[in-house]
Amino acid sequence: MTTEVSVRHNWQHAEISALFDLPFTELMYRAQTVHRQFFDPNAVQISTLLSIKTGACPEDCKYCPQSIHHNAELETEKLMQVQAVLEEAQAAKTQGASRFCMGAAWKHLRAKDMPYVLEMIQGVKALGLETCMTLGMLKAEQAQTLSAAGLDYYNHNLDTSEAFYGNIITTRSYQDRLDTLGHVRAAGMKVCCGGILGLGESRTDRVSLLQTLACFPEHPESVPVNRLVRVAGTPLADAPELDAFEFIRTLAVARILMPASHVRLSAGRTEMNEQMQALCFMAGANSIFYGDRLLTTENPQAEADKALFAKLGLYPEAVEMVSDDDCETALMQRIATEQDKAFFYNAAESGQ
Ligand code: SF4
């Protein structure tokens, strides 16, 4: 018999640590039990991510190839034209995505870019897709403007614990991040906020990151859990690989702490085999990006995702333009017939 789980916002560090310390199968069982109380355990939310402005970012995030402070090989791209973005969104919708995420490598949103951003939001909304953007730091009034234009989600990751943050980023503070997240909430938008594992942080840091997220007055609706992609030319290119079980444990604990949130298996999937991804889904991950690039790092090809979904009996969470019954079929058919087309469109190859 299972006990009904309630959504809590008062998680203590020691409680979270104790979850991490559970025997692996016990932790997985608990995470699955919680997951099934809040979600269909075989449904996975599908998002498509487009980089609308790539590279030349003034921030110094040590993991990121888009930072001007590092020497990663990356072709920079100016802000895409609105029409090009809308064409990508239409293609994503046709292929089964329910949410279209647009990311720009900016420290903060500038006033001169706002009109274009608003046009993108309104255009993508008009296609019947949920909209998500990540544009760097926002002022309160900017968050209000984006919300009024119809932006559903704002992505702004905390990356790691407050204590470890200074080891990874020096050009902004943890409080800067929290301030923007507060503006997003105050404007009525949903929050997409998570972190990156394998930055050299300790388990205590992972516990602290999850505690911060789980103690927000409202949990982020989406919690992306990224595994560091070690990109040549970045300061973390040679970082030691995080143990796979530790990554899966973190996903499972996130599921238990934030039971009603979508926990997204995000960057780093390319370096995970099918078995590891299956364990991630069992741990409670129920959201992924489809496609072949995730902003500027590799993401498994749509065909590989299709094969894995079929093996595991997973299906996309219902999307607006098809009925629940038709959803899986529609997406799988699209994948099957579009084998040569990536689910994620490379901003470097389209528009400007
Ligand atoms: S993670 Fe974002 S803010 Fe940090 S350097 Fe990369 S693009 Fe800029």
Residues whose N, C-alpha, C, O or C-beta is under 5 A from the ligand:
A	BS01	SF4	C57 E59 D60 C61 C64 Q66 S67 A105 W106
